[in-house]
Amino acid sequence: MSRARTIRIATRSSPMAVAQAEQVSASLTALGVDNELVKVTTAGDRWMGDLAKLGGKGAFVKEIDHALLTDQADLAVHCLKDIPGDVPVPEGIAFAGYLARDDVHDAIITGTGAPLAELPEGSVVGTSSVRRSAQLRLHYPHLRVKPLRGNVNTRLERLAEGHVDVLIAAVSGLYRVGQQHRITETLDLETMCPPIGAGIILLACRDTDTQLRELGAQLDDAETHRHADAERAMLHALQGHCNSPIAGVATTERTGRLTLRGKVFNADGTRWLDAHHWGVPEDPQALGFFVGADLLRQGARAIIESTAH
């Protein structure tokens, strides 16, 4: 790549998103590539209401993709979990690479330092995630869930002010903004299955930009790419929307086999479906579609449609 070109990196303007973009920037700098950040405040960042009314998680990526398509930026940095599974990637946009996956677990932060199981009846957990809400109601029915939007630092302020008793946030996100010391408890994956694409930073560019696609390939982590392909194939098979409590995570066993666990919950956590299968690393998408088909055979479509509003 010509050193004369400065790569413009589009990112959301939230502290966590900027930290992710700075990670990408450092990787590019290590390759000898000049770059700069282009910060974009998205509709999802401005809106504090129900994301479904903005069209879901796509509200976090549309304006960044627009910056690529209108040549205001060259490379976009997204959280893979924010990329919708029920709509196609915009024409003209290509996924260029996936950085090595971070921790996929969710963490609990309580005002008192007590774990979830020891909190008093009726303690309030602040989260606007339907996935988290469903699993909390399933495993901790003594707690009350209250919608709470905002970036991690904003939510930590709400906890300190007493608006809620408990926060739940991604471990990887807390590390990115330097708040990992606040973690009270890390939930295991049986208790809190992560969202599709958890802990994965995605690079996107214009599909005609050969240089950026080659650069993205240099930053691409092969194992993370396989996991992303499997999980995204499952999400596409389910055609889940932003309000669907869908969870899933792919891993690689020591034998080299790929495994994918997928779950679908109803909104109150009283009904859930579970599928767990293995496949070959050479065809992760086949595994994803197989797990998605299994969940559909179990009745996932009715549950997903029941949470459409």
C-alpha positions, 0 to 999 in steps of 0.5 A, spaced: 500 500 500 502 506 498 505 510 504 502 516 501 495 514 503 492 516 509 486 511 511 480 514 514 477 510 520 470 511 521 468 509 528 462 511 533 464 517 537 462 513 544 468 511 548 468 504 547 467 505 540 473 510 540 477 505 544 476 499 539 478 504 533 484 506 536 486 498 537 485 498 529 489 504 528 495 501 532 495 495 528 495 499 522 501 503 524 504 497 526 504 495 518 507 502 517 500 505 514 498 512 516 491 513 519 486 518 522 480 517 526 473 519 523 468 520 529 461 519 527 455 520 532 450 515 530 442 515 530 443 509 535 448 513 540 443 519 540 436 515 541 435 513 548 429 510 547 427 503 544 432 501 539 426 497 535 423 504 534 429 506 530 430 499 526 434 496 531 441 495 532 442 497 525 442 504 527 449 504 530 452 502 523 448 505 518 451 512 518 458 509 518 457 505 512 454 511 509 461 515 510 464 509 507 459 509 501 460 517 500 468 517 501 468 520 507 472 514 510 475 508 508 475 503 513 469 502 518 470 499 525 464 495 527 462 491 533 460 485 529 454 484 534 451 490 532 450 488 525 443 486 523 442 479 521 435 480 518 437 485 512 443 484 507 449 488 508 448 495 504 450 494 496 457 497 495 460 494 502 465 489 504 467 485 510 474 486 510 477 482 516 475 480 523 480 482 529 482 476 534 476 475 538 476 478 545 472 475 552 465 473 550 462 473 557 458 478 560 459 481 567 455 484 573 457 490 577 453 491 583 452 497 588 454 493 594 459 488 591 454 482 592 453 477 587 446 476 583 444 470 587 445 474 594 441 480 592 435 482 595 428 480 592 426 486 587 433 488 586 433 492 580 438 490 574 439 496 569 439 493 561 435 494 555 438 488 552 432 483 550 437 477 550 440 479 557 433 480 560 430 474 558 436 470 561 436 474 567 429 472 568 430 465 567 436 464 572 434 470 577 427 470 577 427 474 584 430 480 580 427 486 577 429 488 570 429 495 568 430 498 561 437 502 561 440 505 555 447 509 554 454 507 554 458 503 559 460 510 563 453 513 562 450 506 565 455 506 571 453 513 573 446 511 573 448 505 578 452 510 582 446 515 582 442 509 585 437 509 579 439 501 579 442 496 583 445 492 578 449 493 571 450 488 566 456 489 561 460 485 556 467 484 560 471 486 553 467 493 553 469 494 560 476 492 559 476 497 553 474 503 557 478 501 563 473 499 568 474 492 569 476 493 576 468 494 577 466 487 575 463 484 581 462 477 578 463 474 571 457 470 568 458 463 565 456 462 558 450 457 561 447 462 565 448 468 560 449 466 553 452 471 549 450 475 543 452 473 536 458 476 534 460 478 541 467 480 542 469 481 535 471 487 532 469 487 524 473 491 519 469 494 513 470 498 507 468 499 500 467 493 496 471 496 490 477 498 494 482 493 493 487 496 497 483 496 503 481 489 502 488 486 502 489 490 508 483 487 512 486 480 510 492 482 513 489 484 520 484 478 519 484 472 525 482 466 521 479 462 527 475 468 529 473 469 522 470 462 522 467 463 529 464 469 526 461 465 519 458 460 523 454 465 528 452 469 522 450 463 518 445 461 524 443 468 525 441 469 518 437 462 518 433 465 524 432 471 521 432 475 527 431 482 528 433 487 534 428 485 539 429 477 538 433 474 544 437 470 540 444 468 543 450 463 540 457 462 541 462 458 536 468 455 539 474 451 536 475 444 540 482 442 542 481 436 536 480 442 531 472 441 531 468 447 530 462 447 535 456 452 535 451 453 541 445 457 539 439 459 544 432 462 542 428 465 548 422 468 549 422 475 552 420 473 559 425 467 559 419 462 561 421 459 554 427 457 551 430 453 545 437 450 545 441 447 539 448 445 540 452 441 534 459 440 531 462 441 524 468 442 520 472 448 520 473 448 513 465 450 512 463 454 518 457 457 515 454 449 514 454 449 521 451 455 522 445 454 518 444 447 521 444 450 528 439 455 525 435 449 522 435 445 528 432 451 532 427 453 527 425 445 527 424 446 535 419 452 534 424 458 534 420 462 528 414 463 533 418 465 539 422 470 534 415 473 531 412 473 538 417 478 540 417 483 534 414 488 538 
